[in-house]
Amino acid sequence: MTAGLLAGIASGLAFEGTLKEAVKLWSKNRATRTLANLQGLQLFIPFLGMAGGICVFLASGVEIFGLPKLFAYALSLPLTILTGWLIWRQLGKLLLELERGGSQALDLDSYEG
């Protein structure tokens, strides 16, 4: 359980650093790159590390209740894949929104719906 948690945290920190650096480079060279292109392999590898760590953490948490390892992973793997896919898709939408309207487009405090 601890190994999964630590792997998820370490990969999450790498993901955060990579994403911040990519957005910073994009903001300097807006004409040459689009934010949608930032979702490449360089960002996907730490994301997979996070998902893998979360999967192990979730499966270990299920195993604590005495369920077999195979069942725990059969339950946690689809949940992790589905959640990861939804988050990756939402990240793409947020990057497009940021590209269209700048950081003001993501200001949720001023949203008047």
C-alpha positions in Angstrom: 0.0 0.0 0.0 2.8 2.4 0.9 4.7 1.6 -2.2 1.7 2.4 -4.4 1.1 5.7 -2.5 4.7 6.7 -2.8 4.9 5.8 -6.5 1.7 7.8 -7.1 3.0 10.8 -5.2 6.4 10.7 -6.9 4.9 10.4 -10.3 2.4 13.2 -9.5 5.2 15.5 -8.6 7.0 14.7 -11.9 3.7 15.3 -13.7 3.2 18.6 -12.0 6.7 19.8 -12.8 6.4 18.7 -16.4 3.0 20.3 -16.9 4.1 23.6 -15.3 7.3 23.7 -17.4 5.4 22.9 -20.6 2.8 25.6 -20.0 5.6 28.1 -19.1 7.3 27.4 -22.4 4.0 27.6 -24.3 3.3 31.0 -22.7 6.6 32.3 -24.1 6.2 30.9 -27.6 2.4 30.9 -28.1 2.7 31.2 -31.9 4.8 28.1 -32.4 3.0 25.5 -30.3 -0.5 24.7 -29.2 -1.4 23.6 -25.7 -3.1 20.5 -27.0 0.2 19.3 -28.3 1.6 19.4 -24.7 -0.3 16.2 -24.0 2.5 14.1 -25.5 4.6 11.3 -24.2 6.6 13.6 -22.0 3.5 14.3 -19.9 1.9 10.9 -20.4 4.7 8.9 -18.8 4.4 10.5 -15.4 0.6 10.3 -15.7 0.9 6.5 -16.2 3.1 6.3 -13.2 0.5 8.1 -11.1 -2.2 5.8 -12.4 -0.1 2.7 -11.7 0.6 3.9 -8.2 -3.0 4.6 -7.6 -4.0 1.2 -9.0 -1.6 -0.6 -6.6 -2.8 1.6 -3.7 -6.4 0.9 -4.4 -5.8 -2.8 -4.9 -3.9 -3.0 -1.6 -6.7 -1.2 0.2 -9.2 -3.7 -1.1 -6.9 -6.6 -0.1 -7.0 -5.3 3.5 -10.5 -6.5 3.7 -9.4 -10.0 3.1 -10.3 -10.2 -0.6 -8.0 -12.2 -2.9 -5.2 -10.3 -4.8 -6.6 -11.2 -8.2 -10.0 -9.9 -7.3 -8.5 -6.7 -5.8 -6.7 -6.0 -9.1 -9.6 -7.0 -11.2 -11.6 -4.4 -9.4 -9.0 -1.6 -9.1 -7.6 -1.8 -12.7 -10.8 -0.9 -14.6 -11.6 1.8 -12.0 -8.1 3.3 -12.5 -8.2 3.1 -16.3 -11.7 4.7 -16.4 -10.8 7.5 -14.0 -7.4 8.1 -15.7 -9.1 8.3 -19.1 -11.6 10.8 -17.8 -8.9 12.9 -16.1 -6.7 12.9 -19.2 -9.6 13.9 -21.4 -10.5 16.7 -18.9 -6.9 17.9 -18.9 -7.1 18.2 -22.7 -10.2 20.3 -22.5 -8.7 22.5 -19.9 -5.6 23.1 -22.0 -7.7 24.0 -25.0 -9.7 26.4 -22.8 -6.5 28.0 -21.5 -5.2 28.4 -25.0 -8.4 30.1 -26.2 -9.0 32.5 -23.3 -5.8 32.6 -21.2 -5.8 32.0 -17.5 -8.9 34.1 -17.1 -10.8 31.3 -18.8 -10.1 29.1 -15.9 -11.0 31.5 -13.2 -13.8 29.6 -11.4 -14.4 32.3 -8.8 -15.8 34.6 -11.4 -18.1 32.1 -13.1 -21.7 33.3 -13.2 -23.2 30.4 -15.0 
